[in-house]
Each structure stands twice: as C-alpha cells, then as structure tokens.
Amino acid sequence: MKKSPLTNFLKWRYKHISNKTFVHILSVVVGLLAGLVAVTLKNLTYFIESLLERGIIFSENQLYFVLPVIGLTLVYLYVKFVHKEKLEHAVSSILFSLSKKSGILPTKQIYTPLIAAPLTVGFGGSVGLLGPAVASGSALSSALSRWVRIDAKTRSLLVACASAGAIASIFQSPIAAIIFAVEVFSLDLTMLSVLPLLLASISGVLTSYFFLGNEVLFSFSLTEGFDLNDTLFYLLLGVGTAVASIYFTKMYFGILKLFKPLRSPKYKLLVGGLAIGIMLYFIPPLYGEGFGFINHLLDGDHLKALGKTPFDAFTDNIWVVIALLFGITIFKAIAMTTTFAAGGAGGIFIPTMVMGSALGNVVAKVINNIGFGFQVSESNFTLIGMAGLIAGVIHAPLTAIFLIAEITGGYQLFVPLMITASISYLITRNTLDYTIYTRELARQGALLTHNKDQAVLTLMRLDDVIENNFKTVRPNMSLGELLSEAVAKSTRNIFPVVNVEKNLIGIILLDDIREIMFNAELYQSMYVEGLMHAPPEKIFYEKDSMKTIMHKFQESGAWNLPVIKNGKYHGFVSKSKLLTAYRRELINYTTEA
C-alpha cells in the first residue's frame, strides 16, 4: 500500500530530527504564519477603511456614523449563513482550549476572524485587530500541530507562540510579545517555553518588516526623558489608570448584561449599531481601532486627534479640549463593548491603549493648565497612560512596560512606566480578581494560572476519572434481589439507587448490609428503600471544577462520590483514581521535553 507524503515525512522526521529541534522549527513556522495573519488583517481593514473614506467619510454629508450598522449587518449575515455559530471572544476561547481541549481550536477560527474583524473595524466598529490576529494565528498553529502529530503539551506551547508572533508582527515589539504569552497564557519561564517563543516572536517581526517595511504604528520619537520632579504625577497617573481600568472592566460586563434581554441578534445589531453611530457623530475618534488618534496625541496635535465634532466652535478653550478627551476616555469602553454586544468581532487590547492614551493626555493637560506652574511632557504621559490601562485591564504589567518601551525605541521612560503600571496593576488586581479574558473561565474552573497545583487541576478532565462499572439498583428491590442482581454480579462495594427516570435518590454500601446479607429471613421483607442513605456529597458534571471536587472529597472524607450529569446519575469518581490522575498530570506538566 502506497504511503502518503505526510507519513513518509513524519517517518523521516522521527529518524533525523529530535523532538526539541522539530519544535523549534515549528515555532519559526508558527511565528511566520501568525505574522502573515496579522499583516493580512491589517491590510484588509485598511483597504475597507480607505474605500469608505474616499466614498463617504470625507463627503460633505459626513455619513460615516451610519457605517457601523452596515458593517455589523455584514458580520451578522456571515455568522448566520456561513459560520453558523456564535462568535467567541478570541483570547478567552484560546485560554479555554489550552485548559480543557489540549490546545485544539476549531478550524473555522482560522478564517472567520479574517472576515468578521475587518468588516467590524473597517466599517467603524470601536474594537481592535490584535485579538482576531491572535485567534486566527493560534488556530493555524493548532491545526499545524495536529497535522504533524504533536503532543498536547507542545501544541499548547505552539498556540502561545502564535500569539507572540501575531503581537510581534502588529507592534514590532518582540520582547513584549514573549512577555504577553507568559503573562496571559500562564506559561512557565523555562528554556522549553522561552526559546520557541523567542523564535516565533522574531519570525513574526521579520514577517512584518518584509511586507510592511519600516512602517510603524506609532511615528513617535522620544525627546524628553524621565524627570524626577514628575514622580508624584506618575503616581497620580497610576491611580487614575487603575480607576479607569476598573471602570473599563465593569462597563464591559455591565453593557453585555444590558444587551442580554434582547434575545434576537437582529435587535442587538440594530440597537448596538445605532448607539455606536450616535457616539461616533459626537466623538469621531471612536471610529475603528484608533491608532490615528493616538499618533495625533503623540504629535501634540489634539485638534487633529479630536477630528470634526459638533463642538468645534469651542475648542479654542483648552478645558473644552480636556473635556472632549476625557469623553473619549469614558466612551471608548462603552463603544467597544457595544460593538461586541451588537455582534461585532475584535479585540480589547487596542481599545485599552486608546483609552489610556486619552487619559494620560488629559492628566498632563490638567497639570499643565491648572495654574500652579507645573509643566510635564504630554506625549510621555500619553504613552505611560497606555501602559497603565494595559496593566490594569488585562493584569499584564510587564507586557505594558516592555511594549511601550519598545514602541518608544528606548528605555528612558522605564522608571515612570514601572511606577504607573505597577500601581495600576496592584490597585486593579486587589479590586478585581479576574480580567475580561478570565472571569467566565474562572467561573467554569477552566482558568490556567502560574500556580502549578491550580494549573494541574484545571488541565485535568472529569471524563477521564469517571467510572461507570457500578451496578445500579431500584428503591423497590428487595434485599434478596439486591444480593442476587447487584452484589453477586459486581466487583464494587457501592451501589447507586436510581428511580425509573435515572435520578440518583441514594446509595448503599456493602458495609450497610454486611451484617444482614446472609439472613435469608430478611430477603423478602427488607427493601432497598429502607437500606439506602444519601451520599456524603455529589459531583455536578456541568458546574464543579476539579478544585471543587478535590475540596468535596477532603470535606466529606469519602472514597467515592457520585456524578450527576443533566440531573441524572452518570457514574462515580474515586479518590484513588483522582489522585492517580492528578499525579500523572503533574509529572507531565512539570517535565521538560
């Protein structure tokens, strides 16, 4: 029988290339693919934006505020007739796949972000492209690793490599890309993870340079370094960005909750699209990603950053400008979440940067114009405001620090970046346990963390430890029937009692009947219903995490606990099998390849 080229390649690979070397090669390929995805996303979005700008945005009628409804409608039609599944949050879906699906991502996630995100952002949806780039690149990485028969642990590492490649390509910041993968995906800093991440990050950056040349997102040159006299103001900015981060996160979940009563996607689209259009009419910088807005602020041109608004007649007054910029700080979170709630596709990272840049600029302008004689660099505060929001919103302070440091092309602002980012992170982390990425995952018990014990429990699957070789009995069975039909035919010492609907109503232990099981006089007079008792605890398949299950075993002292799935009896979990599975997963998790 003729073997396929893939089979021949894999046989050759096993003979000539070690696993470690092969992983390094794959990390380069993954970084390249993620970089290509990021470049494709950017170009598709900018192409749509340029077409619309020529046709509508700069027309005399200023009709750009109606475009989000059109974009969201196109996304809705694609999802309904092509994708046929609800769009998932990019990073959250990746985190879930790493913890519960061994890094396996659906093939649809390769191409869906490349269609839905440009339509959303290109038509003015107030979200970013980083999340879709990471999602598409990660799905490509997952598919590639399955194709070449990579194990689950390495597949998860390559998914993180894809995220590093995408970020490195978009921001041309390879160090921040590596740190993002470590902070957000909770990877351990070992040579097993660092070298592949480094190779993927470099590959992603080179891809960006190859296709886009020296084009950068932020055309900014640092002219003023850190002034020790400004330390107090950076502390103040840290507190301000922390408050803004908490607001950003709460607003995100609040607006999503507000849209829940609107059952139909059509109603969500209509309400959300109109709301975004109204916001865009009064605050044009909310249109799309917002990189142009950030660049204008960094150039010191706040009027160009604000664009044409109904308040143009009053922008000679600096306090009106400050109020408008603060409005962007407030409404960016609202516009972003409304875009998601209305069915749009995108990410939260770049909107976070936009909101942070506006807040940083506002703080600097207030300091410079309050009349106390202070003078600070508005561009520096704009940059550091971005770092503060990133650190607070996604709980990634190191990513925030190194990203802004790499964007500025140096480390002159390292000290103020550390001050603001650390304060923002500490306040936010102590106020909110979880981020937009992680809250729902934490509720499901599917969140990986840097805590090894917690991570191992998260990676374990309940299905792997459920045992089904228990003989079920009915409550109306006599003692004789129990002995002949269950005890005599079972190798287990516990018997679940279920009714005709398969609901668990109790259990019987062999110890419960040991003293009477040989008394034939009781065989027809005693029934299961009178012998059974409630289990010390129950495991609920849909909601109990492995951590909860471990806690139930510890508190109850039981060796076996029944599992309830969809309200019905489903099997048992034994403490011995659970601990064996935990030990096996721990060894696998902590062993380097």
Helices and strands as residue ranges (DSSP letters): H 5-16, H 19-52, I 53-57, G 64-66, H 67-78, I 79-83, H 90-100, H 108-122, H 130-147, H 152-171, H 174-185, H 191-212, G 228-230, H 231-259, H 265-282, G 284-286, H 291-298, H 302-306, G 312-314, H 318-341, H 349-369, H 378-393, H 397-408, H 414-431, H 439-444, H 452-459, G 462-464, E 466-467, H 479-482, I 483-487, E 494-498, E 504-509, H 510-513, G 520-522, H 528-531, E 539-540, H 546-556, E 560-565, E 568-574, H 575-590
